[in-house]
Amino acid sequence: MTTVWERDEIESPCVKVCLIHPAEGLCTGCLRTRDEIAAWSRMTPEARRAVMDELPGRAPRLRRRRGGRAARVKG
């Protein structure tokens, strides 16, 4: 039987959709800041948990839209 190495740490929220929103400064895939992404591998489990706890509250910041093409065509 092969032993599988298991790590006792929080996994990354990365979903491999890496695009930083220009106005909000958040990755549109994982909702982390550039600094959080860069430091992730060096963060303590507690620091990672703190970031993970903040992520759901960041999602609405990227969902607001001013209308785009649909608003121009409608108006």
N, C-alpha and C positions, 0 to 999 in steps of 0.2 A: 504494500500500500504506500502510495506517495503522500508525503506530508505537504500540505499546502500552507504557504506562509501567509499568515493573516496579520493585518496591521490594525491596531486599536486607535483609529483616528477617523475623523469625520471626512467623508468623501467630498470631492470637489463638486460644486453645483454646475460645473461646465457641461453644456449640451452641444458643444462644437459648432455653435452659431456665434462667431466672434465678430461683432460689429459694435463699435462704440458710438452711442447716440451723441451727436455733436452738442446739443444744448444741455442734456442732462449729465453727460459724462459717465454713463452706465453702459455696460455691455448689454445689448438687446437680447442675448441668449441667457446669460446667467444672472444678470442684474448687479454684478459687482463693478466696483470702480477699477480703473487701471491699476491704482496702487494696491488694491486688495488682490487683484489677479496676480500681480508681480510678487507679492509677499506671501501668497497662499502656502507655498511649500515650506516656508520658514515660520509660519504662525503656530502658536501653541493651540492645542485642541480647544481651549477656552476661547481664544480669539476667533478661531474658525466658527465655533458655535455662536458667538455674538454676531458675526457677519451673517451666518445662515438664518438667525432669528430675525434679522432686519430685512432680508430679501423680499418676503411677501409684501411688505409695506412699500417697497420701491416700485412694484409693478404698475400701479396706477400712473406713475410719473411718465411712463412710456406709452400709455394708452390714450392720453389726451391728444386729440388732433384738431387742427383748426379748419379742417374741411378739405383742403387739397383740391384736386380736380373736380370732385363731385360738387363742392360748394361753388366753384366758378361756373360750372355748366348749369347748375340749378338757378343761380342768380341772374 
